[in-house]
């Protein structure tokens, strides 16, 4: 039977139920709390709930490593449907343009983590060995750092707490925001302590030093980028980029991980145990009723309203290592899906179905990245997906942190450091990261379709991309492209655009490719879809709208699909009292502070009232 994060969760939740409330929770004086901190196993049970999340007093608290989520509650790491990778049927997803009435951060997990750290320090110094004491303190600090890093990325300045707060301590409960830099300095120190003290191995499916180092590459790269591109503070950027590089060096030098699995199999496996591509993953098991629903609407049989944008499809590198505008490959400018599979990087074929289908109303290109290939073939042939691939019955394991991401975090941090006076990126660095990823095995089904591996990246002959953002170097542009291909429809794209200060890529007025989907030959492939409302976009940008009264209009319906009802995004940049990069807190929360005689400052860029 698969080991699951939740096996010990019920015990931990019951044992420590008195600890799980927001900052207004009364002081912890129950017998459970008084008597529980007596063994290392009890600390482990307490820590287990932070993995996949837990429910307390009817409130679901998200975990740090949700994977595909649980039941119909999908995790936040997959099926990202708001970025320049995605086109939606009808209205596009919008940025927040006004301060909401009610919205604020949650400190449930942080309070609970601080309780854990406090109890380890105050009650367990004589119970635990020095090694165990430092390990579990490191685990707590790692969890706290992860939580605060997420809060800061969302809100900027947030109140910082490093100890439990009494419900009667109003000055602490209602204190104003702590400056972002102060919070992230504390995160930096927490991460360093965890990196130096968490065990190399603490058992299967638990946080160890390699997991800590892997997540440090993510957190530190993110903060370094925010500091460089949004806050324009190169010294702080360098500090965090160096931490990301150091952590990446550690993971790579361990030789414990590798790129050995074909791309799609990483996301569709029933058992990722022992897979060297995985630094951390979440297991699912029908036997203990731990299942997810990532395929409830992505099984090729059900309808979805969003899919890959033409902008994403055009971004995929060709397998000769060049961009489509100047590749010499035969059919390099042919965007028919079957030809794309033969000419583009193999991750395109591994992520999408080969034929356009109206079951994806946004793009007509169906995302199959998370669907096992045999199930895709069965549904395409007219069969049923099967119970295990519908509803909340899915048991495929979920990658939580992949080695490929750590390699991409590492090479990006090195490239950024080079712009700040650090050593230049070498071809060896590229070979150890991007080219290792490009050389992953291909699935037999992909090879049968004509898919081949992409040529290695060479620093001496980087692609000449006419669409490159000239504010970044060609190398950084290509590293970012590699990340986009590797992590499409995963957690990172919108977060990447924010940390690079590039939300303008989401402007549908400036980039009409965001409103188009797959290339479709409607007369041949989907003749029944030729009706009022259909339009296509030619490669030169010309829009053809179907008109039944116009002779030859039907034959012109070959191009990137765009429904005439698909509308652009509202203007979100350059507006007064609107900051799309950081989330506002609600008016009700600001007023609650004021009613108690305290001030809660609004998020940078948003109006106080």
Secondary structure, DSSP 8 states (H G I E B T S, - for coil): ----GGGGHHHHHHHTGGG-S-TT-----SHHHHHHTTSHHHHHHHHHHHHHEEEETTEEEE-S--TT-BTTB--SSB---SSTTEEESSB------S--SS-----HHHHHHHHHHHHHHHH-TTTS-HHHHHHHHHHHHHHHHHHHHHHHHHHSSB---SS---TT-HHHHT---B-HHHHHHHHHHHHHHHHHHS-S--STTS--HHHHHHHHHHHHHHHHHIIIIIS--HHHHHHHHHHHHHHHHHHHHHT-----S-TTHHHH-S--TT-TTEEEEE--BGGGTB-B-TTSS-SSSS-BSEEE-HHHHHHS-BTTSS-TTT--STTTT--BHHHHHHHB-HHHHHHB-SS--TTBTTTS--B-TTS-HHHHHHHHTT----GGGSTT-B---EEEEEHHHHHHHHHHHHHHHHHTT-----HHHHHHTHHHHHTS---HHHHHTT--------GGG----TT--TTS-HHHHHHHHHHHHHTTTBS-HHHHHHHTT-GGGG-TTT-GGGG---EEEHHHH-GGG-STTEEEE-TTS-EEE--TTSTTTGGG-EEEEEETT-B-----SS-TT--TTS----HHHHHHHHHTT------TTS---
